[in-house]
Amino acid sequence: MKQDSTTIVEPVPAQPHKLKELPATAICGNDITSSCLYVSALAIIYAGQYAWVALLMVGGVLFLFRSIYGEVVGALPLNGGAYNALLNTTSKSTASLAACLTLLSYMATAVISATEGMHYVHHLWEGLPVFYATIGLLAFFMGLTILGIGESSIVAVIIFITHISTLTLLVVVGFLFLFNHGFDTLSLNYSQPLEGSIWRALFFGFAAAMLGISGFESSANFVEEQAPGVFPKTLRNMWLAVTVFNPLTAFLAIAILPMAAVAQNQTALLAYLGEVAGGNWLATIVSVNAAMVLSGAVLTSYVGVTGLVQRMTLDRCLPQFLLRTNKRGSAYLIMITFFLLCVSILFITAGDIGALAGVYTIAFLSVMALFVVGNVLLKLRRNRLPRPVRASVLVLFLAISAVLAALVGNAILNPAYVWVFLKYFIPTVSLVFIMLYRIELLIFFTFLVRQIERPLKKILPFKSYTIKRLIQTIRSQQFVFFTKGDNIANINKVMRYIVENEHTNRLKIVNVLAKGEEPPKRLMHEVEVLDLAYPELEVDFVIIRGKFGPKLIQKLSAKWGIPKNFMFIGSPGNHFPYGLEELGGVRLVI
């Protein structure tokens, strides 16, 4: 074990531009409010005249998730959503499962939204080649996000305001039509018999309608780009939009349209509702708006997936070349890769919305369930961590029960979707786990090469020592743990976690002391004992004279060449003077 002591002069880091409430709400709101364009029809098909009740139930579930997300992201305000929550409360492999589900959800969202948007355009212009127009739309938003999140947020705001205005216009015209023409259609629809009981209708209607809140997780994946205090406002705004517009549009459809007409016009129900209630002018406005907001959902997918993949790549779950940025600071390779994956799915499925919906449904609902799991683990393992709100045990129980019920309901309604989901999920998770266990795979590969090296050494493109050097390069990345003087049990937990979850053989244990404080001799002795207990780790004990905080972390990261997400601290208490987001991605380990 090596010991070192130094004094640090703290620099002042530059403050990046942050998104305010409207642009942040617009980016994630375009995704979740685009559900109004299809979820009303889905709910009516399965719940009949009680569809608006099922949609109100979904609004109630989303209200529960406001506090769940608020607690998790408030305590851990870093990009990554469910991945970030699980990364700081459990193992990296478990967190990676959540990340894979989120990636699949974003890919399916982008392709479905782009395809549906072009179908609405095709409704207005029949000569449009939908398949190639979809690729063009995906490419357009790839270019837009490469320009930077600030520029793309302006487009998101325009789309969002237009969409909310259009929905408001549709609701107002719909109620005027209803009051002027009477309630005969509403009475007729309520006299229609249900398939089974009302409880069966509400269960399957609720399960189908839960897709109406897809996109609620998006804000958590770019929380670092949001100004302080904005994140909970985005949750509130998304909840209000869904709880108001989804039940209202479903009720108006039941009150104005015959039930049979809903199924016949499922793909463009709101455009047909606008045509009946207001005429062709309103149908055209709704169709144009639909194309715009579905395009906005594509933008949300790019923004959300960029934040998530950047975080995963920094944690060495994905190849490091994805972190390359252009002059505007945009991770363009992530966006290009995402575009190519979306196009490949489009070609593989031939634009089949049903197949994509299978991935979308299970992936999205699984991410919601994992957020509840992350909240529970946060309470159990990081209870000292300050947070603005706390979700009660009852809220967690009701939320996970609702999500599991929706998963079961969708599996019963569409059993083939489970297999479609697995066909995409298995390759995705395989790639991530290859990165997570690449050292073990390389060691095994080295063994195989050594068995055939002598007889085939003239034709082998590489030797076993080349692979060993690659392993050593990967393991040479240093990690840091900042200790306040933790006992031997806590430091042992840290070292065990690093051995089990990180590819490294070098660890710095850093003790920050104020001027005049004496070095902790007992701690130094305990670290020396643990260094002997973990021969696979080379441990350096470093004493820093200074004040622990964001500036010190920034200085040490630059001086040692160690990324901040490879630095660990114990869970801070209520008296810790900094928010976790100010520490630049430092992870919690105990």
C-alpha positions as CSV (number, residue, x, y, z in Angstrom):
1,M,0.0,0.0,0.0
2,K,1.3,3.4,-1.0
3,Q,0.7,6.6,1.0
4,D,0.7,10.1,-0.3
5,S,-0.1,13.6,0.9
6,T,-0.8,16.8,-1.0
7,T,-2.6,20.1,-0.9
8,I,-5.2,21.1,-3.5
9,V,-6.1,24.5,-4.8
10,E,-9.7,24.5,-5.9
11,P,-10.6,25.9,-9.4
12,V,-14.0,27.4,-10.3
13,P,-15.8,25.2,-12.8
14,A,-17.9,26.8,-15.6
15,Q,-21.7,26.5,-15.3
16,P,-23.3,24.9,-18.4
17,H,-26.7,26.2,-19.8
18,K,-29.7,24.4,-18.3
19,L,-33.2,23.8,-19.6
20,K,-36.0,25.7,-18.0
21,E,-39.5,24.4,-17.2
22,L,-41.1,24.9,-20.6
23,P,-38.4,23.4,-22.9
24,A,-37.8,20.5,-20.5
25,T,-41.6,19.8,-20.3
26,A,-41.9,20.1,-24.0
27,I,-39.2,17.5,-24.7
28,C,-40.7,14.8,-22.5
29,G,-44.3,16.1,-22.9
30,N,-44.4,15.6,-26.6
31,D,-43.8,11.9,-26.0
32,I,-46.4,11.3,-23.3
33,T,-49.1,13.6,-24.8
34,S,-48.8,12.0,-28.2
35,S,-50.6,9.1,-26.5
36,C,-53.8,11.0,-26.9
37,L,-53.7,10.2,-30.6
38,Y,-54.0,6.4,-30.1
39,V,-54.8,5.5,-26.5
40,S,-58.4,6.6,-26.5
41,A,-59.2,4.2,-29.3
42,L,-57.3,1.4,-27.6
43,A,-59.2,2.0,-24.3
44,I,-62.6,2.1,-26.0
45,I,-61.9,-1.2,-27.9
46,Y,-61.2,-3.0,-24.6
47,A,-63.3,-1.1,-22.1
48,G,-66.2,0.1,-24.3
49,Q,-68.2,3.0,-22.8
50,Y,-66.1,2.9,-19.6
51,A,-62.9,3.8,-21.4
52,W,-62.7,7.2,-19.8
53,V,-62.9,5.6,-16.4
54,A,-59.9,3.3,-17.3
55,L,-58.0,6.4,-18.4
56,L,-58.8,8.2,-15.2
57,M,-57.4,5.1,-13.4
58,V,-54.2,5.5,-15.4
59,G,-54.0,9.1,-14.4
60,G,-54.3,8.0,-10.7
61,V,-51.4,5.5,-11.2
62,L,-49.3,8.3,-12.8
63,F,-50.0,10.5,-9.8
64,L,-48.4,7.7,-7.6
65,F,-45.4,7.7,-9.8
66,R,-44.9,11.4,-9.4
67,S,-43.7,10.9,-5.8
68,I,-41.8,7.7,-6.7
69,Y,-39.8,9.4,-9.5
70,G,-39.5,12.6,-7.4
71,E,-37.9,10.7,-4.6
72,V,-35.5,8.6,-6.7
73,V,-34.3,11.4,-9.0
74,G,-34.4,14.0,-6.2
75,A,-32.0,11.8,-4.3
76,L,-29.9,10.8,-7.3
77,P,-30.3,13.7,-9.8
78,L,-28.1,12.1,-12.6
79,N,-29.0,11.0,-16.1
80,G,-30.0,7.4,-16.6
81,G,-33.4,7.0,-15.0
82,A,-34.0,3.5,-13.6
83,Y,-30.4,2.6,-14.6
84,N,-29.0,5.4,-12.4
85,A,-31.3,4.4,-9.5
86,L,-30.2,0.8,-9.5
87,L,-26.5,1.6,-10.2
88,N,-26.3,3.5,-6.9
89,T,-28.2,1.0,-4.9
90,T,-27.3,-2.4,-6.3
91,S,-24.9,-4.1,-8.7
92,K,-23.9,-2.8,-12.1
93,S,-25.3,-5.9,-13.9
94,T,-28.7,-5.4,-12.3
95,A,-28.7,-1.7,-13.3
96,S,-27.7,-2.7,-16.9
97,L,-30.9,-4.8,-17.2
98,A,-32.9,-1.6,-16.6
99,A,-30.8,0.2,-19.1
100,C,-31.4,-2.4,-21.8
101,L,-35.1,-2.2,-21.2
102,T,-35.0,1.6,-21.5
103,L,-33.0,1.5,-24.7
104,L,-35.5,-0.9,-26.3
105,S,-38.3,1.4,-25.2
106,Y,-36.7,4.4,-26.8
107,M,-35.9,2.5,-30.0
108,A,-39.5,1.3,-30.3
109,T,-40.9,4.8,-29.4
110,A,-38.8,6.4,-32.1
111,V,-39.8,4.0,-34.9
112,I,-43.5,3.8,-33.9
113,S,-43.8,7.5,-33.6
114,A,-42.1,8.2,-36.9
115,T,-44.1,5.6,-38.7
116,E,-47.4,6.7,-37.2
117,G,-46.6,10.4,-37.9
118,M,-46.0,9.6,-41.6
119,H,-49.2,7.7,-41.7
120,Y,-51.0,10.8,-40.6
121,V,-49.2,12.8,-43.3
122,H,-50.2,10.0,-45.8
123,H,-53.8,10.6,-44.8
124,L,-53.4,14.2,-46.1
125,W,-51.1,13.3,-49.0
126,E,-51.7,9.9,-50.4
127,G,-48.7,9.9,-52.7
128,L,-46.3,9.9,-49.7
129,P,-44.0,6.8,-49.5
130,V,-44.5,6.1,-45.8
131,F,-41.5,3.7,-45.4
132,Y,-38.9,6.1,-46.8
133,A,-40.5,9.1,-45.3
134,T,-40.1,7.4,-41.9
135,I,-36.4,7.0,-42.5
136,G,-36.2,10.6,-43.6
137,L,-37.9,11.8,-40.4
138,L,-35.5,9.7,-38.2
139,A,-32.6,11.2,-40.1
140,F,-33.9,14.8,-39.7
141,F,-34.1,14.5,-35.9
142,M,-30.7,12.8,-35.8
143,G,-29.3,15.9,-37.4
144,L,-31.3,18.2,-35.2
145,T,-30.0,16.6,-32.0
146,I,-26.4,16.6,-33.3
147,L,-26.8,20.4,-33.4
148,G,-27.4,20.5,-29.7
149,I,-30.1,20.1,-27.1
150,G,-30.7,23.8,-26.8
151,E,-31.6,24.1,-30.5
152,S,-33.7,21.0,-30.5
153,S,-35.6,22.2,-27.5
154,I,-36.9,25.2,-29.4
155,V,-38.5,22.8,-31.9
156,A,-39.9,20.8,-29.1
157,V,-41.5,23.8,-27.5
158,I,-43.2,24.8,-30.8
159,I,-44.6,21.3,-31.3
160,F,-45.8,21.0,-27.7
161,I,-47.6,24.4,-27.6
162,T,-49.2,23.6,-31.0
163,H,-50.3,20.1,-29.7
164,I,-51.8,21.4,-26.4
165,S,-53.7,24.1,-28.3
166,T,-55.0,21.6,-30.9
167,L,-56.3,19.2,-28.2
168,T,-57.9,22.1,-26.4
169,L,-59.6,23.2,-29.6
170,L,-60.8,19.7,-30.3
171,V,-62.3,19.3,-26.7
172,V,-64.0,22.7,-26.9
173,V,-65.5,22.0,-30.4
174,G,-66.5,18.5,-29.2
175,F,-68.4,19.7,-26.2
176,L,-70.1,22.4,-28.3
177,F,-71.2,19.8,-30.8
178,L,-72.4,17.6,-27.9
179,F,-74.6,20.3,-26.3
180,N,-76.0,21.4,-29.7
181,H,-76.8,17.9,-31.0
182,G,-77.9,16.2,-27.8
183,F,-76.8,13.0,-25.9
184,D,-78.6,10.4,-28.0
185,T,-75.3,8.8,-29.2
186,L,-74.0,8.7,-25.6
187,S,-77.1,7.0,-24.4
188,L,-77.0,4.5,-27.2
189,N,-73.4,3.6,-26.6
190,Y,-74.1,3.1,-22.8
191,S,-76.9,0.8,-23.7
192,Q,-74.5,-1.5,-25.6
193,P,-73.7,-4.8,-23.8
194,L,-70.2,-5.4,-22.6
195,E,-68.1,-8.5,-23.4
196,G,-68.0,-9.9,-19.9
197,S,-68.4,-7.9,-16.7
198,I,-67.6,-4.3,-16.1
199,W,-64.6,-5.3,-14.0
200,R,-63.2,-7.3,-16.9
201,A,-63.7,-4.4,-19.3
202,L,-62.0,-2.0,-16.9
203,F,-59.1,-4.4,-16.3
204,F,-58.2,-4.9,-20.0
205,G,-59.1,-1.3,-20.8
206,F,-56.7,-0.2,-18.0
207,A,-53.9,-2.5,-19.3
208,A,-54.2,-1.2,-22.8
209,A,-54.5,2.4,-21.6
210,M,-51.3,2.2,-19.6
211,L,-49.4,2.8,-22.8
212,G,-50.9,6.3,-22.5
213,I,-48.2,7.2,-20.0
214,S,-45.2,6.0,-22.0
215,G,-42.8,8.8,-22.0
216,F,-43.1,9.6,-18.3
217,E,-39.7,8.2,-17.7
218,S,-38.1,10.4,-20.3
219,S,-37.5,13.4,-18.1
220,A,-35.4,11.3,-15.7
221,N,-33.0,10.5,-18.5
222,F,-31.9,14.1,-19.1
223,V,-32.3,15.5,-15.6
224,E,-28.7,16.8,-15.6
225,E,-29.6,19.2,-18.5
226,Q,-32.5,20.7,-16.5
227,A,-32.2,23.7,-14.2
228,P,-32.6,23.2,-10.5
229,G,-36.2,22.6,-9.4
230,V,-37.4,21.9,-13.0
231,F,-37.6,18.1,-12.8
232,P,-40.6,17.8,-10.4
233,K,-42.4,20.5,-12.5
234,T,-42.0,18.3,-15.6
235,L,-43.6,15.4,-13.7
236,R,-46.5,17.6,-12.6
237,N,-47.1,19.0,-16.1
238,M,-47.0,15.6,-17.8
239,W,-49.5,14.2,-15.2
240,L,-51.9,17.1,-15.7
241,A,-51.8,16.8,-19.5
242,V,-52.5,13.0,-19.5
243,T,-55.1,13.1,-16.7
244,V,-57.0,15.9,-18.4
245,F,-56.9,15.2,-22.2
246,N,-56.9,11.4,-22.4
247,P,-60.2,10.8,-20.5
248,L,-61.8,13.9,-22.1
249,T,-61.0,12.7,-25.7
250,A,-62.2,9.2,-24.9
251,F,-65.5,10.5,-23.4
252,L,-66.1,12.8,-26.4
253,A,-65.5,9.9,-28.8
254,I,-68.1,7.8,-26.8
255,A,-70.5,10.7,-26.7
256,I,-70.3,11.7,-30.4
257,L,-69.3,8.6,-32.4
258,P,-71.2,5.2,-32.7
259,M,-69.1,2.5,-31.0
260,A,-68.6,0.7,-34.3
261,A,-67.1,3.8,-35.9
262,V,-64.4,3.9,-33.2
263,A,-63.0,0.5,-34.3
264,Q,-63.2,1.4,-38.0
265,N,-61.2,4.6,-37.5
266,Q,-58.8,3.4,-34.8
267,T,-55.6,4.6,-36.5
268,A,-56.8,8.2,-36.8
269,L,-59.6,8.4,-34.2
270,L,-59.1,12.0,-33.2
271,A,-59.0,13.2,-36.8
272,Y,-62.3,11.4,-37.4
273,L,-63.7,12.9,-34.2
274,G,-62.7,16.3,-35.4
275,E,-64.3,15.8,-38.8
276,V,-67.6,14.8,-37.2
277,A,-67.6,17.5,-34.5
278,G,-66.2,20.4,-36.5
279,G,-65.7,19.5,-40.2
280,N,-62.8,18.9,-42.6
281,W,-61.0,22.0,-41.3
282,L,-60.7,20.5,-37.8
283,A,-59.8,17.1,-39.1
284,T,-56.9,18.6,-41.1
285,I,-55.6,20.6,-38.1
286,V,-55.7,17.4,-36.0
287,S,-53.9,15.4,-38.6
288,V,-51.2,18.0,-39.1
289,N,-50.8,18.3,-35.4
290,A,-50.6,14.5,-35.0
291,A,-47.7,14.4,-37.5
292,M,-45.9,17.2,-35.6
293,V,-46.3,15.8,-32.1
294,L,-45.4,12.2,-33.1
295,S,-42.3,13.8,-34.7
296,G,-41.7,15.4,-31.3
297,A,-41.8,12.0,-29.7
298,V,-39.0,11.0,-32.0
299,L,-37.0,14.0,-30.8
300,T,-37.6,12.9,-27.2
301,S,-36.3,9.5,-27.9
302,Y,-33.0,10.9,-29.3
303,V,-32.6,13.3,-26.3
304,G,-33.4,10.6,-23.7
305,V,-31.3,7.8,-25.3
306,T,-28.3,10.2,-25.5
307,G,-28.4,10.9,-21.8
308,L,-28.7,7.3,-20.9
309,V,-26.0,6.0,-23.3
310,Q,-23.6,8.6,-22.2
311,R,-24.0,7.5,-18.6
312,M,-23.7,3.8,-19.5
313,T,-20.6,4.5,-21.6
314,L,-18.9,6.5,-18.9
315,D,-19.6,3.5,-16.6
316,R,-17.8,1.3,-19.2
317,C,-21.0,-0.7,-20.0
318,L,-20.7,0.3,-23.7
319,P,-17.7,1.1,-26.0
320,Q,-15.9,4.3,-25.1
321,F,-15.8,5.7,-28.7
322,L,-19.5,6.6,-28.2
323,L,-18.4,9.5,-26.0
324,R,-16.8,11.5,-28.9
325,T,-18.3,14.9,-29.3
326,N,-18.5,17.6,-32.0
327,K,-17.7,21.3,-31.5
328,R,-21.2,21.9,-30.1
329,G,-20.5,19.2,-27.4
330,S,-23.0,16.7,-28.8
331,A,-22.3,13.0,-28.7
332,Y,-22.9,12.6,-32.4
333,L,-21.8,8.9,-32.5
334,I,-24.6,7.9,-30.1
335,M,-27.2,9.6,-32.2
336,I,-25.9,8.1,-35.5
337,T,-25.8,4.7,-33.9
338,F,-29.3,5.1,-32.6
339,F,-30.5,6.2,-36.0
340,L,-28.9,3.1,-37.6
341,L,-30.5,0.8,-35.1
342,C,-33.9,2.3,-35.6
343,V,-33.6,2.0,-39.4
344,S,-32.5,-1.7,-39.0
345,I,-35.6,-2.4,-36.9
346,L,-37.7,-0.7,-39.5
347,F,-36.3,-2.9,-42.2
348,I,-36.5,-6.1,-40.1
349,T,-40.1,-5.6,-39.1
350,A,-41.1,-4.0,-42.5
351,G,-42.7,-1.2,-40.4
352,D,-45.1,-3.7,-38.7
353,I,-46.5,-1.6,-35.8
354,G,-47.8,-4.7,-34.0
355,A,-44.3,-6.2,-33.7
356,L,-42.8,-2.9,-32.5
357,A,-45.7,-2.5,-30.0
358,G,-44.7,-5.8,-28.5
359,V,-41.3,-4.5,-27.7
360,Y,-42.7,-1.1,-26.6
361,T,-45.3,-2.5,-24.2
362,I,-43.2,-4.9,-22.2
363,A,-40.1,-2.7,-22.2
364,F,-41.9,0.4,-21.0
365,L,-43.9,-1.2,-18.3
366,S,-40.8,-3.1,-17.0
367,V,-38.9,0.2,-16.7
368,M,-41.8,1.6,-14.6
369,A,-41.7,-1.5,-12.4
370,L,-37.9,-1.2,-12.0
371,F,-38.3,2.4,-10.9
372,V,-40.4,1.1,-8.0
373,V,-37.7,-1.4,-7.2
374,G,-35.1,1.3,-7.3
375,N,-37.1,3.4,-4.9
376,V,-37.4,0.5,-2.4
377,L,-33.6,-0.1,-2.6
378,L,-33.0,3.6,-2.1
379,K,-35.0,3.5,1.1
380,L,-33.3,0.3,2.3
381,R,-29.7,1.0,1.3
382,R,-29.4,4.8,1.0
383,N,-31.9,6.0,3.6
384,R,-29.5,8.8,4.8
385,L,-29.4,10.4,1.4
386,P,-31.4,13.7,1.4
387,R,-34.4,13.8,-1.0
388,P,-37.1,16.4,-1.5
389,V,-40.0,14.0,-1.3
390,R,-40.6,10.5,0.0
391,A,-43.0,8.0,-1.5
392,S,-44.9,6.0,1.2
393,V,-45.0,2.2,1.3
394,L,-48.7,2.3,0.3
395,V,-47.9,4.3,-2.8
396,L,-45.1,1.9,-3.8
397,F,-47.4,-1.1,-3.3
398,L,-50.3,0.4,-5.3
399,A,-47.9,1.5,-8.1
400,I,-46.1,-1.9,-8.5
401,S,-49.4,-3.7,-8.3
402,A,-50.9,-1.5,-11.1
403,V,-47.8,-2.0,-13.4
404,L,-47.8,-5.8,-12.9
405,A,-51.5,-5.9,-13.6
406,A,-50.9,-4.0,-16.8
407,L,-48.1,-6.3,-17.8
408,V,-50.3,-9.4,-17.2
409,G,-53.2,-7.8,-19.0
410,N,-51.1,-7.0,-22.1
411,A,-49.6,-10.5,-22.1
412,I,-53.1,-12.0,-22.0
413,L,-54.3,-9.7,-24.8
414,N,-51.3,-10.2,-27.0
415,P,-49.3,-13.3,-26.0
416,A,-47.2,-13.1,-29.1
417,Y,-45.7,-9.8,-28.0
418,V,-43.7,-11.6,-25.3
419,W,-41.8,-13.6,-27.9
420,V,-41.3,-10.5,-30.1
421,F,-39.9,-8.6,-27.0
422,L,-37.4,-11.4,-26.2
423,K,-36.1,-11.4,-29.8
424,Y,-35.0,-7.8,-29.3
425,F,-34.1,-7.9,-25.6
426,I,-31.8,-10.9,-25.7
427,P,-29.3,-9.4,-28.3
428,T,-29.4,-6.0,-26.6
429,V,-28.6,-7.4,-23.1
430,S,-26.0,-9.7,-24.6
431,L,-24.0,-6.8,-25.9
432,V,-24.0,-5.0,-22.6
433,F,-23.1,-8.1,-20.6
434,I,-20.2,-8.8,-23.0
435,M,-18.9,-5.4,-22.0
436,L,-19.5,-6.1,-18.3
437,Y,-17.8,-9.4,-18.3
438,R,-15.2,-8.8,-21.0
439,I,-12.3,-9.4,-18.7
440,E,-13.5,-12.9,-17.9
441,L,-14.2,-13.5,-21.7
442,L,-10.7,-12.3,-22.6
443,I,-9.1,-14.5,-20.0
444,F,-11.0,-17.5,-21.4
445,F,-10.1,-16.5,-24.9
446,T,-6.4,-16.2,-23.9
447,F,-6.6,-19.8,-22.6
448,L,-7.9,-21.0,-25.9
449,V,-5.3,-19.1,-27.9
450,R,-2.5,-20.6,-25.8
451,Q,-3.8,-24.1,-26.6
452,I,-3.3,-23.5,-30.3
453,E,-0.6,-20.9,-30.3
454,R,2.4,-23.2,-31.0
455,P,1.2,-25.2,-34.0
456,L,-0.6,-22.2,-35.6
457,K,1.6,-19.3,-34.5
458,K,2.5,-18.4,-38.1
459,I,-1.1,-17.8,-39.2
460,L,-2.6,-16.4,-36.0
461,P,-3.2,-12.6,-36.3
462,F,-2.5,-12.1,-32.6
463,K,-0.7,-13.8,-29.7
464,S,-1.9,-14.6,-26.2
465,Y,0.4,-11.9,-24.8
466,T,-1.5,-9.3,-26.9
467,I,-4.7,-10.2,-25.2
468,K,-3.0,-10.1,-21.8
469,R,-1.8,-6.6,-22.6
470,L,-5.4,-5.6,-23.5
471,I,-6.6,-7.0,-20.2
472,Q,-4.0,-5.1,-18.3
473,T,-4.9,-1.9,-20.1
474,I,-8.6,-2.3,-19.2
475,R,-7.7,-3.0,-15.6
476,S,-5.3,-0.1,-15.3
477,Q,-8.1,2.4,-14.9
478,Q,-7.9,3.8,-11.4
479,F,-10.9,4.2,-9.1
480,V,-11.2,6.5,-6.1
481,F,-13.1,6.2,-2.8
482,F,-13.3,9.3,-0.6
483,T,-13.4,8.3,3.1
484,K,-14.3,10.5,6.1
485,G,-12.6,8.0,8.3
486,D,-14.9,5.0,7.8
487,N,-14.5,1.9,9.8
488,I,-12.9,-1.2,8.4
489,A,-16.3,-2.8,7.7
490,N,-17.4,0.0,5.4
491,I,-14.1,0.1,3.5
492,N,-14.2,-3.6,3.1
493,K,-17.7,-3.2,1.5
494,V,-16.2,-0.7,-0.9
495,M,-13.3,-2.9,-1.9
496,R,-15.6,-5.9,-2.4
497,Y,-18.0,-3.9,-4.5
498,I,-15.2,-2.7,-6.8
499,V,-13.7,-6.2,-7.2
500,E,-17.1,-7.6,-8.1
501,N,-18.4,-4.8,-10.3
502,E,-15.5,-2.9,-11.9
503,H,-12.6,-3.9,-14.2
504,T,-9.7,-2.5,-12.2
505,N,-6.7,-3.4,-10.1
506,R,-5.9,0.1,-8.8
507,L,-7.8,1.9,-6.1
508,K,-7.1,5.2,-4.4
509,I,-8.6,5.7,-0.9
510,V,-8.6,9.4,-0.3
511,N,-9.0,11.0,3.1
512,V,-9.6,14.8,3.0
513,L,-8.3,16.7,6.1
514,A,-8.7,20.3,7.1
515,K,-5.6,22.3,7.8
516,G,-4.2,21.3,11.2
517,E,-6.0,17.9,11.4
518,E,-3.8,14.9,12.1
519,P,-3.7,11.9,9.7
520,P,-5.9,9.0,11.1
521,K,-3.3,6.3,12.0
522,R,-5.9,3.7,12.8
523,L,-7.5,4.1,9.4
524,M,-4.2,3.9,7.7
525,H,-3.5,0.6,9.5
526,E,-6.9,-0.8,8.6
527,V,-6.4,0.1,4.9
528,E,-3.1,-1.7,5.0
529,V,-4.7,-4.8,6.4
530,L,-7.4,-4.7,3.7
531,D,-4.8,-4.2,1.0
532,L,-3.3,-7.6,2.0
533,A,-6.8,-9.2,2.0
534,Y,-7.3,-8.1,-1.6
535,P,-4.2,-9.0,-3.5
536,E,-5.9,-8.3,-6.9
537,L,-6.1,-4.6,-5.9
538,E,-3.2,-2.2,-5.7
539,V,-4.3,0.3,-3.0
540,D,-3.0,3.8,-2.6
541,F,-3.9,5.7,0.6
542,V,-3.9,9.4,-0.1
543,I,-4.3,12.3,2.3
544,I,-5.5,15.6,0.8
545,R,-5.3,18.9,2.6
546,G,-8.3,21.0,1.6
547,K,-12.1,21.0,1.7
548,F,-14.2,18.2,0.2
549,G,-16.6,19.4,-2.5
550,P,-17.3,19.8,-6.2
551,K,-14.2,21.9,-6.8
552,L,-11.9,19.4,-5.1
553,I,-13.4,16.5,-7.1
554,Q,-13.0,18.5,-10.4
555,K,-9.3,19.2,-9.6
556,L,-8.5,15.6,-8.6
557,S,-10.3,14.3,-11.7
558,A,-8.2,16.5,-14.0
559,K,-5.0,15.9,-12.1
560,W,-5.2,12.1,-11.9
561,G,-7.1,11.6,-15.2
562,I,-9.9,9.7,-13.4
563,P,-13.5,10.3,-14.6
564,K,-15.8,11.5,-11.8
565,N,-18.1,8.5,-12.2
566,F,-15.1,6.3,-11.2
567,M,-15.1,8.1,-7.9
568,F,-17.2,6.8,-4.9
569,I,-18.5,8.2,-1.7
570,G,-20.6,6.9,1.1
571,S,-24.3,8.2,1.3
572,P,-24.2,11.8,2.6
573,G,-26.5,12.9,5.3
574,N,-28.9,15.9,5.7
575,H,-26.0,18.2,6.8
576,F,-23.9,17.6,3.6
577,P,-23.5,21.0,2.1
578,Y,-23.8,19.9,-1.6
579,G,-26.3,18.2,-3.8
580,L,-25.3,14.9,-5.4
581,E,-25.7,16.5,-8.8
582,E,-23.1,19.1,-7.9
583,L,-20.5,16.4,-7.5
584,G,-20.5,15.7,-11.3
585,G,-21.5,12.0,-11.3
586,V,-19.7,10.7,-8.2
587,R,-21.3,7.4,-7.3
588,L,-22.6,6.0,-4.0
589,V,-21.2,2.8,-2.8
590,I,-22.2,2.4,0.9
